Amino acid sequence: MDKVYIVMVLVTDDSDATKEKIAKKYDVSHDQLDTWKKDYLDGNWFALMGADFAS
């Protein structure tokens, strides 16, 4: 799953309909989507890249 792509979509369209569509497609919660967006806006790129990023 491409978290960065998902966050870019959310930055441009943060509507409930968009969140619902993404949540269903990728089987993630709305809270998780909000967390990813917050990480992006806070500049926390390592959180978006996941635990295996440093490997």
C-alpha positions as CSV (number, residue, x, y, z in Angstrom):
1,M,0.0,0.0,0.0
2,D,1.3,3.4,-0.9
3,K,0.7,5.6,2.2
4,V,2.3,8.6,0.6
5,Y,-0.1,8.4,-2.4
6,I,-3.1,8.0,-0.1
7,V,-2.0,11.0,1.9
8,M,-1.6,13.1,-1.2
9,V,-5.2,12.3,-2.1
10,L,-6.4,13.2,1.4
11,V,-4.5,16.5,1.3
12,T,-6.4,17.5,-1.8
13,D,-9.8,16.0,-0.8
14,D,-10.4,15.3,2.8
15,S,-14.1,14.6,2.5
16,D,-15.8,11.8,4.3
17,A,-16.7,10.2,1.0
18,T,-13.1,10.1,-0.1
19,K,-12.0,8.7,3.3
20,E,-14.7,6.0,3.2
21,K,-13.7,5.0,-0.3
22,I,-10.0,4.7,0.6
23,A,-10.7,3.0,3.9
24,K,-12.7,0.3,2.1
25,K,-10.3,-0.1,-0.7
26,Y,-7.2,-0.5,1.5
27,D,-8.9,-2.0,4.6
28,V,-7.7,0.7,7.0
29,S,-9.6,2.8,9.6
30,H,-10.5,6.4,9.3
31,D,-8.3,7.0,12.4
32,Q,-5.4,5.5,10.6
33,L,-5.9,7.7,7.6
34,D,-6.1,10.8,9.9
35,T,-2.8,9.6,11.6
36,W,-1.0,9.3,8.2
37,K,-2.2,12.7,7.1
38,K,-1.1,14.3,10.4
39,D,2.3,12.6,10.1
40,Y,2.7,14.1,6.6
41,L,1.6,17.5,7.7
42,D,4.0,17.3,10.7
43,G,6.9,16.3,8.4
44,N,7.2,12.8,9.9
45,W,8.2,11.0,6.8
46,F,9.7,8.1,8.6
47,A,6.3,7.2,10.1
48,L,4.8,7.1,6.6
49,M,7.6,4.9,5.2
50,G,7.0,2.2,7.8
51,A,9.2,0.1,10.0
52,D,11.1,-1.4,7.2
53,F,12.2,1.9,5.7
54,A,15.6,1.9,7.5
55,S,16.3,-1.7,6.4
